[in-house]
Amino acid sequence: MATFFQSVRQGFGRGGNNKNNPPKSPVHSPAPHAHQGGAMSNSPSLSNSLTLDNLAANDPDGPKYFFQEKYAPLNVRGNFLTLCACPKNVELGEWLAHQIVEQYRLLHGMLQVIQEVNSVTGLPICNENTCPTMSAGRLTYTWLVEGRAAKISAPKFINRVEKWIVSKIHDPVMFPTDKLTGTPETFAIKEAKSTGGGAAPNTPDNASAGTNGPASSDEWIGQSSGFPQTFYKDCQGIMKQMFRCYAHLYHAHWLNPFWHINKHDILNMCFVHFVTVAKYYQLVSDKEMEPMQPLIDLFIKQQRVPPEALNGGHWSQQVST
Ligand SMILES: [Zn+2]
């Protein structure tokens, strides 16, 4: 039974968790270093952010300060591996479910920042005018509408992603919290194999190959906790959409509002945590992460994304211990 995840999910409200909310009202005050020349001197006037709100937020040729080391601080120290690695006594499926919920909670907090309504314009910071498409630099993400890829505005896209993720998290089939009624011998088989040391771990490569488990058996991640066969693939799908939201947050809104309200370090903290989980459990492909690659490379170089999260992550850790 998914008891661990059940206990975690109880704290997750449909309306969003406000525990670690970013500030309610973005104050468009100049950032501390905004007028001290240097690279920021080319930025739009920081004291004129009302005008900025009406400009296209996503200038693909605009300067990408967020890829530069001096603009990439974190507001915390420590190793994100400790938050990310699956404890020995917790089943991997339950742990992944917990990670997904936690990652969504963090992302939701960041999305609320750009959803804040400007009291002068009456529009959210991310609106149909600033972000007519869901873009990250030159890349535009599309949404499937009646089987066809459609370019929809970023606020619409993000709204759909959020609803979709919340519906997945609350879907009792995808994220079960009830006791298993199926075959209890699954536990015994699993136990025997894991203590025998000979069983191959459920690798993501196998799981994403379409069978959701090693070809030689019908096991899958989360099986013993009652998660469906598609569980790992669904986790990948959710994390992919979450990544796209982060890519838009950086490319379109790093300067306004995150830099303006001096919350870019919190955005970085959430993103480093996200990337660590994504890499450690191979939930988002390298190709998908390309729009944020320079920042990811920087975080890897600084070991903010810990080395253990790379090169196989969880599964290589399992083999080496
Ligand atoms: Zn936007």
py3Dmol code that shows the C-alpha trace and the ligand (Angstrom):
import py3Dmol

protein = """\
ATOM      1  CA  MET A   1       0.000   0.000   0.000  1.00  0.00           C
ATOM      2  CA  ALA A   2       1.145   3.487  -0.701  1.00  0.00           C
ATOM      3  CA  THR A   3       1.231   4.465   2.932  1.00  0.00           C
ATOM      4  CA  PHE A   4       4.240   6.721   2.704  1.00  0.00           C
ATOM      5  CA  PHE A   5       2.849   8.654  -0.229  1.00  0.00           C
ATOM      6  CA  GLN A   6      -0.587   8.758   1.381  1.00  0.00           C
ATOM      7  CA  SER A   7       0.827  10.467   4.430  1.00  0.00           C
ATOM      8  CA  VAL A   8       2.668  12.949   2.243  1.00  0.00           C
ATOM      9  CA  ARG A   9      -0.267  13.700  -0.001  1.00  0.00           C
ATOM     10  CA  GLN A  10      -2.566  14.553   2.851  1.00  0.00           C
ATOM     11  CA  GLY A  11      -0.734  17.818   3.192  1.00  0.00           C
ATOM     12  CA  PHE A  12      -1.321  18.700  -0.433  1.00  0.00           C
ATOM     13  CA  GLY A  13      -4.381  20.852  -1.011  1.00  0.00           C
ATOM     14  CA  ARG A  14      -6.127  21.284  -4.329  1.00  0.00           C
ATOM     15  CA  GLY A  15      -5.900  25.043  -4.045  1.00  0.00           C
ATOM     16  CA  GLY A  16      -2.164  24.993  -3.664  1.00  0.00           C
ATOM     17  CA  ASN A  17       0.000  24.949  -0.636  1.00  0.00           C
ATOM     18  CA  ASN A  18       0.820  28.362   0.696  1.00  0.00           C
ATOM     19  CA  LYS A  19       3.395  27.275   3.220  1.00  0.00           C
ATOM     20  CA  ASN A  20       6.357  28.661   1.351  1.00  0.00           C
ATOM     21  CA  ASN A  21       4.676  31.239  -0.772  1.00  0.00           C
ATOM     22  CA  PRO A  22       6.677  33.933  -2.436  1.00  0.00           C
ATOM     23  CA  PRO A  23       5.688  37.495  -1.581  1.00  0.00           C
ATOM     24  CA  LYS A  24       2.092  38.315  -2.312  1.00  0.00           C
ATOM     25  CA  SER A  25       2.638  41.596  -4.101  1.00  0.00           C
ATOM     26  CA  PRO A  26       5.664  42.034  -6.279  1.00  0.00           C
ATOM     27  CA  VAL A  27       7.227  45.350  -5.415  1.00  0.00           C
ATOM     28  CA  HIS A  28       8.876  46.818  -8.449  1.00  0.00           C
ATOM     29  CA  SER A  29      11.799  48.245  -6.611  1.00  0.00           C
ATOM     30  CA  PRO A  30      15.152  48.400  -8.290  1.00  0.00           C
ATOM     31  CA  ALA A  31      17.303  45.421  -7.476  1.00  0.00           C
ATOM     32  CA  PRO A  32      20.305  46.194  -5.266  1.00  0.00           C
ATOM     33  CA  HIS A  33      22.869  46.075  -8.046  1.00  0.00           C
ATOM     34  CA  ALA A  34      20.624  47.269 -10.819  1.00  0.00           C
ATOM     35  CA  HIS A  35      22.190  50.628 -11.417  1.00  0.00           C
ATOM     36  CA  GLN A  36      25.800  49.829 -10.777  1.00  0.00           C
ATOM     37  CA  GLY A  37      26.680  49.390 -14.379  1.00  0.00           C
ATOM     38  CA  GLY A  38      28.179  46.173 -15.616  1.00  0.00           C
ATOM     39  CA  ALA A  39      26.098  43.704 -17.500  1.00  0.00           C
ATOM     40  CA  MET A  40      22.829  45.019 -16.110  1.00  0.00           C
ATOM     41  CA  SER A  41      23.344  48.425 -17.713  1.00  0.00           C
ATOM     42  CA  ASN A  42      21.939  47.059 -20.938  1.00  0.00           C
ATOM     43  CA  SER A  43      18.761  45.926 -19.311  1.00  0.00           C
ATOM     44  CA  PRO A  44      15.473  47.758 -19.709  1.00  0.00           C
ATOM     45  CA  SER A  45      15.095  50.553 -17.205  1.00  0.00           C
ATOM     46  CA  LEU A  46      14.372  48.865 -13.933  1.00  0.00           C
ATOM     47  CA  SER A  47      12.624  51.931 -12.562  1.00  0.00           C
ATOM     48  CA  ASN A  48      10.180  51.853 -15.423  1.00  0.00           C
ATOM     49  CA  SER A  49       8.707  48.444 -14.902  1.00  0.00           C
ATOM     50  CA  LEU A  50       5.133  49.475 -15.657  1.00  0.00           C
ATOM     51  CA  THR A  51       6.210  50.051 -19.229  1.00  0.00           C
ATOM     52  CA  LEU A  52       8.102  46.809 -19.072  1.00  0.00           C
ATOM     53  CA  ASP A  53       4.932  44.936 -18.200  1.00  0.00           C
ATOM     54  CA  ASN A  54       3.452  45.929 -21.516  1.00  0.00           C
ATOM     55  CA  LEU A  55       6.433  44.825 -23.534  1.00  0.00           C
ATOM     56  CA  ALA A  56       6.859  41.357 -24.895  1.00  0.00           C
ATOM     57  CA  ALA A  57       8.376  39.454 -21.995  1.00  0.00           C
ATOM     58  CA  ASN A  58      10.095  36.955 -24.152  1.00  0.00           C
ATOM     59  CA  ASP A  59      12.614  38.669 -26.393  1.00  0.00           C
ATOM     60  CA  PRO A  60      14.535  35.711 -27.803  1.00  0.00           C
ATOM     61  CA  ASP A  61      17.509  37.943 -28.542  1.00  0.00           C
ATOM     62  CA  GLY A  62      17.459  39.652 -25.166  1.00  0.00           C
ATOM     63  CA  PRO A  63      20.404  39.233 -22.828  1.00  0.00           C
ATOM     64  CA  LYS A  64      20.284  36.042 -20.795  1.00  0.00           C
ATOM     65  CA  TYR A  65      21.561  37.232 -17.436  1.00  0.00           C
ATOM     66  CA  PHE A  66      20.308  34.077 -15.776  1.00  0.00           C
ATOM     67  CA  PHE A  67      22.972  32.031 -17.552  1.00  0.00           C
ATOM     68  CA  GLN A  68      25.751  34.115 -15.971  1.00  0.00           C
ATOM     69  CA  GLU A  69      27.410  32.949 -12.801  1.00  0.00           C
ATOM     70  CA  LYS A  70      27.206  36.308 -11.020  1.00  0.00           C
ATOM     71  CA  TYR A  71      23.439  36.379 -11.432  1.00  0.00           C
ATOM     72  CA  ALA A  72      22.943  32.784 -10.357  1.00  0.00           C
ATOM     73  CA  PRO A  73      23.085  32.729  -6.562  1.00  0.00           C
ATOM     74  CA  LEU A  74      21.079  30.370  -4.374  1.00  0.00           C
ATOM     75  CA  ASN A  75      19.358  31.338  -1.154  1.00  0.00           C
ATOM     76  CA  VAL A  76      20.370  28.092   0.541  1.00  0.00           C
ATOM     77  CA  ARG A  77      23.446  25.991   1.045  1.00  0.00           C
ATOM     78  CA  GLY A  78      23.549  22.249   1.319  1.00  0.00           C
ATOM     79  CA  ASN A  79      23.320  19.172  -0.787  1.00  0.00           C
ATOM     80  CA  PHE A  80      20.105  18.581  -2.663  1.00  0.00           C
ATOM     81  CA  LEU A  81      20.964  14.900  -2.850  1.00  0.00           C
ATOM     82  CA  THR A  82      19.786  14.501   0.723  1.00  0.00           C
ATOM     83  CA  LEU A  83      16.339  15.723  -0.338  1.00  0.00           C
ATOM     84  CA  CYS A  84      16.336  13.658  -3.480  1.00  0.00           C
ATOM     85  CA  ALA A  85      17.807  10.211  -2.722  1.00  0.00           C
ATOM     86  CA  CYS A  86      15.296   7.502  -1.883  1.00  0.00           C
ATOM     87  CA  PRO A  87      15.564   6.384   1.768  1.00  0.00           C
ATOM     88  CA  LYS A  88      16.282   2.671   2.125  1.00  0.00           C
ATOM     89  CA  ASN A  89      12.982   1.840   3.826  1.00  0.00           C
ATOM     90  CA  VAL A  90      10.763   3.652   1.294  1.00  0.00           C
ATOM     91  CA  GLU A  91       9.591   1.984  -1.909  1.00  0.00           C
ATOM     92  CA  LEU A  92      10.823   3.806  -5.017  1.00  0.00           C
ATOM     93  CA  GLY A  93       7.348   4.369  -6.465  1.00  0.00           C
ATOM     94  CA  GLU A  94       6.137   6.003  -3.287  1.00  0.00           C
ATOM     95  CA  TRP A  95       9.269   8.105  -3.139  1.00  0.00           C
ATOM     96  CA  LEU A  96       8.879   9.262  -6.738  1.00  0.00           C
ATOM     97  CA  ALA A  97       5.252  10.171  -6.065  1.00  0.00           C
ATOM     98  CA  HIS A  98       6.423  12.220  -3.098  1.00  0.00           C
ATOM     99  CA  GLN A  99       9.086  13.895  -5.239  1.00  0.00           C
ATOM    100  CA  ILE A 100       6.551  14.788  -7.930  1.00  0.00           C
ATOM    101  CA  VAL A 101       4.192  16.364  -5.400  1.00  0.00           C
ATOM    102  CA  GLU A 102       7.054  18.282  -3.791  1.00  0.00           C
ATOM    103  CA  GLN A 103       8.388  19.490  -7.130  1.00  0.00           C
ATOM    104  CA  TYR A 104       4.936  20.651  -8.123  1.00  0.00           C
ATOM    105  CA  ARG A 105       4.534  22.514  -4.832  1.00  0.00           C
ATOM    106  CA  LEU A 106       7.801  24.398  -5.445  1.00  0.00           C
ATOM    107  CA  LEU A 107       6.976  25.151  -9.078  1.00  0.00           C
ATOM    108  CA  HIS A 108       3.474  26.294  -8.158  1.00  0.00           C
ATOM    109  CA  GLY A 109       4.972  28.820  -5.754  1.00  0.00           C
ATOM    110  CA  MET A 110       7.138  30.252  -8.538  1.00  0.00           C
ATOM    111  CA  LEU A 111       4.255  30.310 -11.024  1.00  0.00           C
ATOM    112  CA  GLN A 112       2.171  32.268  -8.539  1.00  0.00           C
ATOM    113  CA  VAL A 113       4.744  35.043  -8.783  1.00  0.00           C
ATOM    114  CA  ILE A 114       4.049  35.585 -12.494  1.00  0.00           C
ATOM    115  CA  GLN A 115       0.325  35.078 -12.002  1.00  0.00           C
ATOM    116  CA  GLU A 116       0.172  38.015  -9.610  1.00  0.00           C
ATOM    117  CA  VAL A 117      -2.131  40.707 -10.983  1.00  0.00           C
ATOM    118  CA  ASN A 118      -0.604  44.125 -11.532  1.00  0.00           C
ATOM    119  CA  SER A 119      -2.923  46.577  -9.801  1.00  0.00           C
ATOM    120  CA  VAL A 120      -2.355  49.238 -12.468  1.00  0.00           C
ATOM    121  CA  THR A 121      -2.831  47.187 -15.625  1.00  0.00           C
ATOM    122  CA  GLY A 122      -5.244  44.729 -14.051  1.00  0.00           C
ATOM    123  CA  LEU A 123      -3.358  41.952 -15.779  1.00  0.00           C
ATOM    124  CA  PRO A 124      -1.149  39.185 -14.449  1.00  0.00           C
ATOM    125  CA  ILE A 125       2.587  39.654 -15.039  1.00  0.00           C
ATOM    126  CA  CYS A 126       2.467  36.746 -17.501  1.00  0.00           C
ATOM    127  CA  ASN A 127      -0.453  37.595 -19.755  1.00  0.00           C
ATOM    128  CA  GLU A 128      -1.706  37.230 -23.327  1.00  0.00           C
ATOM    129  CA  ASN A 129       0.132  40.409 -24.396  1.00  0.00           C
ATOM    130  CA  THR A 130       3.495  39.755 -22.795  1.00  0.00           C
ATOM    131  CA  CYS A 131       3.505  36.055 -23.620  1.00  0.00           C
ATOM    132  CA  PRO A 132       1.290  35.257 -26.628  1.00  0.00           C
ATOM    133  CA  THR A 133       3.084  31.909 -26.919  1.00  0.00           C
ATOM    134  CA  MET A 134       4.639  29.503 -24.436  1.00  0.00           C
ATOM    135  CA  SER A 135       8.212  30.316 -25.316  1.00  0.00           C
ATOM    136  CA  ALA A 136      11.651  29.717 -23.906  1.00  0.00           C
ATOM    137  CA  GLY A 137      14.006  31.832 -25.971  1.00  0.00           C
ATOM    138  CA  ARG A 138      13.565  30.831 -29.590  1.00  0.00           C
ATOM    139  CA  LEU A 139      11.722  27.681 -28.683  1.00  0.00           C
ATOM    140  CA  THR A 140       7.930  27.635 -28.592  1.00  0.00           C
ATOM    141  CA  TYR A 141       6.083  24.832 -26.851  1.00  0.00           C
ATOM    142  CA  THR A 142       2.785  23.733 -28.320  1.00  0.00           C
ATOM    143  CA  TRP A 143      -0.265  22.171 -26.736  1.00  0.00           C
ATOM    144  CA  LEU A 144      -2.195  19.365 -28.324  1.00  0.00           C
ATOM    145  CA  VAL A 145      -5.660  20.639 -29.251  1.00  0.00           C
ATOM    146  CA  GLU A 146      -7.891  18.030 -30.878  1.00  0.00           C
ATOM    147  CA  GLY A 147      -4.904  16.030 -31.933  1.00  0.00           C
ATOM    148  CA  ARG A 148      -3.048  18.973 -33.439  1.00  0.00           C
ATOM    149  CA  ALA A 149      -0.152  20.926 -31.991  1.00  0.00           C
ATOM    150  CA  ALA A 150      -1.392  24.447 -31.279  1.00  0.00           C
ATOM    151  CA  LYS A 151       0.459  27.551 -30.157  1.00  0.00           C
ATOM    152  CA  ILE A 152      -1.414  28.863 -27.177  1.00  0.00           C
ATOM    153  CA  SER A 153      -0.448  31.711 -24.887  1.00  0.00           C
ATOM    154  CA  ALA A 154       1.904  31.053 -21.987  1.00  0.00           C
ATOM    155  CA  PRO A 155      -0.720  31.798 -19.301  1.00  0.00           C
ATOM    156  CA  LYS A 156      -3.148  29.374 -20.972  1.00  0.00           C
ATOM    157  CA  PHE A 157      -0.431  26.762 -21.387  1.00  0.00           C
ATOM    158  CA  ILE A 158       0.676  27.060 -17.771  1.00  0.00           C
ATOM    159  CA  ASN A 159      -2.928  26.967 -16.562  1.00  0.00           C
ATOM    160  CA  ARG A 160      -3.518  23.740 -18.488  1.00  0.00           C
ATOM    161  CA  VAL A 161      -0.302  22.192 -17.246  1.00  0.00           C
ATOM    162  CA  GLU A 162      -1.176  23.023 -13.650  1.00  0.00           C
ATOM    163  CA  LYS A 163      -4.694  21.601 -13.940  1.00  0.00           C
ATOM    164  CA  TRP A 164      -3.363  18.520 -15.683  1.00  0.00           C
ATOM    165  CA  ILE A 165      -0.705  17.876 -13.037  1.00  0.00           C
ATOM    166  CA  VAL A 166      -3.132  18.422 -10.153  1.00  0.00           C
ATOM    167  CA  SER A 167      -5.623  16.050 -11.795  1.00  0.00           C
ATOM    168  CA  LYS A 168      -2.877  13.439 -12.148  1.00  0.00           C
ATOM    169  CA  ILE A 169      -1.824  13.826  -8.532  1.00  0.00           C
ATOM    170  CA  HIS A 170      -5.423  13.413  -7.405  1.00  0.00           C
ATOM    171  CA  ASP A 171      -6.126  10.540  -9.791  1.00  0.00           C
ATOM    172  CA  PRO A 172      -6.545   7.472  -7.555  1.00  0.00           C
ATOM    173  CA  VAL A 173      -5.359   5.184 -10.366  1.00  0.00           C
ATOM    174  CA  MET A 174      -2.221   7.114 -11.176  1.00  0.00           C
ATOM    175  CA  PHE A 175      -1.392   8.025  -7.581  1.00  0.00           C
ATOM    176  CA  PRO A 176      -3.213   5.467  -5.434  1.00  0.00           C
ATOM    177  CA  THR A 177      -3.510   5.940  -1.721  1.00  0.00           C
ATOM    178  CA  ASP A 178      -5.864   3.068  -0.960  1.00  0.00           C
ATOM    179  CA  LYS A 179      -4.742  -0.295   0.303  1.00  0.00           C
ATOM    180  CA  LEU A 180      -3.868  -2.842  -2.330  1.00  0.00           C
ATOM    181  CA  THR A 181      -6.575  -5.385  -2.984  1.00  0.00           C
ATOM    182  CA  GLY A 182      -4.504  -7.324  -5.502  1.00  0.00           C
ATOM    183  CA  THR A 183      -2.087 -10.127  -5.071  1.00  0.00           C
ATOM    184  CA  PRO A 184      -0.105  -9.859  -1.855  1.00  0.00           C
ATOM    185  CA  GLU A 185       2.502 -12.330  -3.093  1.00  0.00           C
ATOM    186  CA  THR A 186       3.987  -9.478  -5.130  1.00  0.00           C
ATOM    187  CA  PHE A 187       5.608  -8.302  -1.921  1.00  0.00           C
ATOM    188  CA  ALA A 188       7.154 -11.668  -1.278  1.00  0.00           C
ATOM    189  CA  ILE A 189       8.535 -11.917  -4.798  1.00  0.00           C
ATOM    190  CA  LYS A 190       9.930  -8.432  -4.613  1.00  0.00           C
ATOM    191  CA  GLU A 191      11.499  -9.052  -1.220  1.00  0.00           C
ATOM    192  CA  ALA A 192      13.085 -12.310  -2.321  1.00  0.00           C
ATOM    193  CA  LYS A 193      14.595 -10.702  -5.380  1.00  0.00           C
ATOM    194  CA  SER A 194      15.879  -7.626  -3.657  1.00  0.00           C
ATOM    195  CA  THR A 195      17.507  -9.548  -0.835  1.00  0.00           C
ATOM    196  CA  GLY A 196      18.944 -12.083  -3.240  1.00  0.00           C
ATOM    197  CA  GLY A 197      20.921  -9.328  -4.889  1.00  0.00           C
ATOM    198  CA  GLY A 198      20.601 -10.880  -8.325  1.00  0.00           C
ATOM    199  CA  ALA A 199      17.614  -8.967  -9.618  1.00  0.00           C
ATOM    200  CA  ALA A 200      18.257  -6.237 -12.129  1.00  0.00           C
ATOM    201  CA  PRO A 201      16.914  -2.905 -10.975  1.00  0.00           C
ATOM    202  CA  ASN A 202      14.030  -1.371 -12.811  1.00  0.00           C
ATOM    203  CA  THR A 203      15.979   1.029 -14.949  1.00  0.00           C
ATOM    204  CA  PRO A 204      14.350   4.016 -16.565  1.00  0.00           C
ATOM    205  CA  ASP A 205      15.574   2.847 -19.943  1.00  0.00           C
ATOM    206  CA  ASN A 206      13.532  -0.276 -19.549  1.00  0.00           C
ATOM    207  CA  ALA A 207      10.640   1.596 -18.088  1.00  0.00           C
ATOM    208  CA  SER A 208      10.511   4.035 -20.943  1.00  0.00           C
ATOM    209  CA  ALA A 209      10.813   1.374 -23.583  1.00  0.00           C
ATOM    210  CA  GLY A 210       7.071   0.951 -23.642  1.00  0.00           C
ATOM    211  CA  THR A 211       6.729  -2.037 -21.397  1.00  0.00           C
ATOM    212  CA  ASN A 212       7.259  -0.076 -18.174  1.00  0.00           C
ATOM    213  CA  GLY A 213       9.581  -2.651 -16.778  1.00  0.00           C
ATOM    214  CA  PRO A 214      12.386  -5.029 -17.686  1.00  0.00           C
ATOM    215  CA  ALA A 215      11.593  -7.101 -20.736  1.00  0.00           C
ATOM    216  CA  SER A 216      12.302 -10.282 -18.822  1.00  0.00           C
ATOM    217  CA  SER A 217       9.598  -9.719 -16.235  1.00  0.00           C
ATOM    218  CA  ASP A 218       6.427  -7.796 -15.680  1.00  0.00           C
ATOM    219  CA  GLU A 219       7.716  -5.752 -12.789  1.00  0.00           C
ATOM    220  CA  TRP A 220       7.557  -2.009 -12.749  1.00  0.00           C
ATOM    221  CA  ILE A 221       8.485   0.877 -10.512  1.00  0.00           C
ATOM    222  CA  GLY A 222       5.854   1.338  -7.816  1.00  0.00           C
ATOM    223  CA  GLN A 223       4.201  -2.028  -8.495  1.00  0.00           C
ATOM    224  CA  SER A 224       4.377  -3.245  -4.919  1.00  0.00           C
ATOM    225  CA  SER A 225       2.802  -0.020  -3.701  1.00  0.00           C
ATOM    226  CA  GLY A 226      -0.129  -0.258  -6.100  1.00  0.00           C
ATOM    227  CA  PHE A 227       1.044   2.242  -8.702  1.00  0.00           C
ATOM    228  CA  PRO A 228       0.015   1.470 -12.284  1.00  0.00           C
ATOM    229  CA  GLN A 229       2.325   0.116 -14.941  1.00  0.00           C
ATOM    230  CA  THR A 230       2.489   3.526 -16.609  1.00  0.00           C
ATOM    231  CA  PHE A 231       3.548   5.223 -13.395  1.00  0.00           C
ATOM    232  CA  TYR A 232       7.173   5.963 -14.232  1.00  0.00           C
ATOM    233  CA  LYS A 233       6.277   7.187 -17.705  1.00  0.00           C
ATOM    234  CA  ASP A 234       3.591   9.424 -16.215  1.00  0.00           C
ATOM    235  CA  CYS A 235       6.152  10.854 -13.800  1.00  0.00           C
ATOM    236  CA  GLN A 236       8.386  11.612 -16.784  1.00  0.00           C
ATOM    237  CA  GLY A 237       5.490  13.330 -18.548  1.00  0.00           C
ATOM    238  CA  ILE A 238       4.695  15.500 -15.535  1.00  0.00           C
ATOM    239  CA  MET A 239       8.328  16.465 -14.993  1.00  0.00           C
ATOM    240  CA  LYS A 240       8.691  17.361 -18.681  1.00  0.00           C
ATOM    241  CA  GLN A 241       5.815  19.823 -18.472  1.00  0.00           C
ATOM    242  CA  MET A 242       7.181  21.220 -15.220  1.00  0.00           C
ATOM    243  CA  PHE A 243      10.521  21.774 -16.912  1.00  0.00           C
ATOM    244  CA  ARG A 244       8.828  23.757 -19.673  1.00  0.00           C
ATOM    245  CA  CYS A 245       7.284  26.018 -17.072  1.00  0.00           C
ATOM    246  CA  TYR A 246      10.712  26.642 -15.558  1.00  0.00           C
ATOM    247  CA  ALA A 247      12.142  27.357 -19.016  1.00  0.00           C
ATOM    248  CA  HIS A 248       9.444  29.982 -19.557  1.00  0.00           C
ATOM    249  CA  LEU A 249       9.959  31.455 -16.081  1.00  0.00           C
ATOM    250  CA  TYR A 250      13.642  32.023 -16.843  1.00  0.00           C
ATOM    251  CA  HIS A 251      13.518  33.077 -20.472  1.00  0.00           C
ATOM    252  CA  ALA A 252      10.492  35.351 -20.172  1.00  0.00           C
ATOM    253  CA  HIS A 253      10.331  36.409 -16.530  1.00  0.00           C
ATOM    254  CA  TRP A 254      13.749  36.227 -14.948  1.00  0.00           C
ATOM    255  CA  LEU A 255      14.181  39.992 -15.157  1.00  0.00           C
ATOM    256  CA  ASN A 256      10.567  40.847 -14.555  1.00  0.00           C
ATOM    257  CA  PRO A 257       9.590  40.050 -11.923  1.00  0.00           C
ATOM    258  CA  PHE A 258      12.157  37.720 -10.315  1.00  0.00           C
ATOM    259  CA  TRP A 259      15.196  39.996 -10.507  1.00  0.00           C
ATOM    260  CA  HIS A 260      13.163  43.119  -9.751  1.00  0.00           C
ATOM    261  CA  ILE A 261      11.793  41.691  -6.529  1.00  0.00           C
ATOM    262  CA  ASN A 262      15.081  39.991  -5.681  1.00  0.00           C
ATOM    263  CA  LYS A 263      13.596  36.496  -5.799  1.00  0.00           C
ATOM    264  CA  HIS A 264      15.826  35.116  -8.538  1.00  0.00           C
ATOM    265  CA  ASP A 265      17.775  33.205  -5.881  1.00  0.00           C
ATOM    266  CA  ILE A 266      14.614  31.374  -4.778  1.00  0.00           C
ATOM    267  CA  LEU A 267      13.852  30.555  -8.395  1.00  0.00           C
ATOM    268  CA  ASN A 268      17.367  29.143  -8.680  1.00  0.00           C
ATOM    269  CA  MET A 269      16.929  27.083  -5.535  1.00  0.00           C
ATOM    270  CA  CYS A 270      13.706  25.546  -6.839  1.00  0.00           C
ATOM    271  CA  PHE A 271      15.277  24.896 -10.218  1.00  0.00           C
ATOM    272  CA  VAL A 272      18.447  23.283  -8.835  1.00  0.00           C
ATOM    273  CA  HIS A 273      16.272  21.013  -6.714  1.00  0.00           C
ATOM    274  CA  PHE A 274      14.149  20.191  -9.758  1.00  0.00           C
ATOM    275  CA  VAL A 275      17.160  19.434 -11.968  1.00  0.00           C
ATOM    276  CA  THR A 276      18.712  17.235  -9.272  1.00  0.00           C
ATOM    277  CA  VAL A 277      15.569  15.105  -9.045  1.00  0.00           C
ATOM    278  CA  ALA A 278      15.123  15.079 -12.828  1.00  0.00           C
ATOM    279  CA  LYS A 279      18.698  13.906 -13.415  1.00  0.00           C
ATOM    280  CA  TYR A 280      18.925  11.515 -10.471  1.00  0.00           C
ATOM    281  CA  TYR A 281      15.825   9.595 -11.549  1.00  0.00           C
ATOM    282  CA  GLN A 282      16.259  10.267 -15.289  1.00  0.00           C
ATOM    283  CA  LEU A 283      12.848  11.883 -15.502  1.00  0.00           C
ATOM    284  CA  VAL A 284      13.629  14.589 -18.081  1.00  0.00           C
ATOM    285  CA  SER A 285      15.750  13.925 -21.143  1.00  0.00           C
ATOM    286  CA  ASP A 286      18.904  15.920 -21.874  1.00  0.00           C
ATOM    287  CA  LYS A 287      17.351  17.037 -25.154  1.00  0.00           C
ATOM    288  CA  GLU A 288      14.328  18.471 -23.375  1.00  0.00           C
ATOM    289  CA  MET A 289      16.607  20.382 -20.979  1.00  0.00           C
ATOM    290  CA  GLU A 290      18.568  22.105 -23.752  1.00  0.00           C
ATOM    291  CA  PRO A 291      16.883  25.533 -23.392  1.00  0.00           C
ATOM    292  CA  MET A 292      18.326  25.761 -19.879  1.00  0.00           C
ATOM    293  CA  GLN A 293      21.605  23.932 -20.572  1.00  0.00           C
ATOM    294  CA  PRO A 294      24.020  26.810 -19.802  1.00  0.00           C
ATOM    295  CA  LEU A 295      22.512  27.281 -16.343  1.00  0.00           C
ATOM    296  CA  ILE A 296      22.357  23.532 -15.722  1.00  0.00           C
ATOM    297  CA  ASP A 297      26.025  23.263 -16.744  1.00  0.00           C
ATOM    298  CA  LEU A 298      26.839  26.076 -14.341  1.00  0.00           C
ATOM    299  CA  PHE A 299      25.020  24.357 -11.477  1.00  0.00           C
ATOM    300  CA  ILE A 300      26.791  21.094 -12.304  1.00  0.00           C
ATOM    301  CA  LYS A 301      30.168  22.853 -12.403  1.00  0.00           C
ATOM    302  CA  GLN A 302      29.458  24.362  -9.002  1.00  0.00           C
ATOM    303  CA  GLN A 303      28.269  20.950  -7.775  1.00  0.00           C
ATOM    304  CA  ARG A 304      24.973  22.489  -6.729  1.00  0.00           C
ATOM    305  CA  VAL A 305      23.549  19.685  -8.821  1.00  0.00           C
ATOM    306  CA  PRO A 306      25.543  16.950  -7.035  1.00  0.00           C
ATOM    307  CA  PRO A 307      27.748  14.614  -9.109  1.00  0.00           C
ATOM    308  CA  GLU A 308      25.780  11.643  -7.752  1.00  0.00           C
ATOM    309  CA  ALA A 309      22.748  12.864  -9.682  1.00  0.00           C
ATOM    310  CA  LEU A 310      24.575  12.423 -12.983  1.00  0.00           C
ATOM    311  CA  ASN A 311      25.600   9.349 -14.969  1.00  0.00           C
ATOM    312  CA  GLY A 312      22.826   7.028 -13.983  1.00  0.00           C
ATOM    313  CA  GLY A 313      21.929   8.724 -10.703  1.00  0.00           C
ATOM    314  CA  HIS A 314      19.757   6.530  -8.535  1.00  0.00           C
ATOM    315  CA  TRP A 315      20.393   3.401 -10.555  1.00  0.00           C
ATOM    316  CA  SER A 316      24.164   3.698 -10.580  1.00  0.00           C
ATOM    317  CA  GLN A 317      24.057   4.341  -6.822  1.00  0.00           C
ATOM    318  CA  GLN A 318      22.064   1.116  -6.421  1.00  0.00           C
ATOM    319  CA  VAL A 319      24.620  -0.894  -8.378  1.00  0.00           C
ATOM    320  CA  SER A 320      27.621   0.544  -6.582  1.00  0.00           C
ATOM    321  CA  THR A 321      26.304  -0.181  -3.062  1.00  0.00           C
TER     322      THR A 321
END
"""
ligand_1 = """\
1
ZN
Zn 4.990 34.579 -19.494
"""
view = py3Dmol.view(width=600, height=400)
view.addModel(protein, "pdb")
view.setStyle({"model": 0}, {"cartoon": {"style": "trace"}})
view.addModel(ligand_1, "xyz")
view.setStyle({"model": 1}, {"stick": {}})
view.zoomTo()
view.show()
